[in-house]
């Protein structure tokens, strides 16, 4: 008796494309999830995709990171905490390759 063909395992649901939501959609989504977006702005462009930033101080920065980290699967954006011990970060500070450009 011939063997039945093996069925392929189900593919995992695709992750959202980080380029898909525009800044207004992302900001609205974050607000719905309790993120204060008063300081939300585009910071730079990496490989054609926007990099956004939010400002928070001290313990609020860690709370913000935890909240944003919990939303990674829905936003497609990973949070990064950047301190100001060495001055103010500018988009040009990220420009270490031709794939990164200022906002």
Buried (B, 14 or more C-beta within 10 A) or exposed (E): EEEEEEEEEEEEEEEBEBEEBEEEEBBEBBEEEEBBBEEBEEBBBBEEEBBBBBBBEEEEBEEBBEBBEEBBEEBBBEBEEEEEEEEEBEBEBBBEEEEBBEB
